[in-house]
Amino acid sequence: MKKVLKAIGIILAIAAAAAAVYLVVKKVLDKKKAAEGGEDLESFVSCSCLEDEPILVEDKPE
């Protein structure tokens, strides 16, 4: 039983290390993309408030 728990512990440790490496790489790439002038989605403001009101278009008299 100890061998099984030890094997599970090793697998969990490897998975945790892989997840940590993934998160670090993702964070570094996001910073690099932001430094290059990529769009920052956190500061993106949607204009959906204008979609709620109908836009009236009046015909110009000829």
WOLINVEN-V913983 format. One record per residue. RES is the residue in one letter. PSI is psi in whole degrees, -180 to 180 (NA if undefined). Layout:
BEGIN
RES	PSI
RES	PSI
END
This chain:
BEGIN
M	-35
K	-36
K	-38
V	-46
L	-36
K	-42
A	-43
I	-40
G	-41
I	-43
I	-43
L	-37
A	-41
I	-42
A	-40
A	-40
A	-41
A	-41
A	-40
A	-43
V	-42
Y	-47
L	-39
V	-45
V	-42
K	-43
K	-42
V	-43
L	-37
D	-41
K	-40
K	-41
K	-39
A	-36
A	-29
E	-3
G	18
G	161
E	135
D	106
L	-21
E	-27
S	7
F	131
V	126
S	147
C	32
S	-16
C	-24
L	-18
E	-18
D	-30
E	133
P	146
I	121
L	127
V	118
E	140
D	140
K	136
P	143
E	NA
END
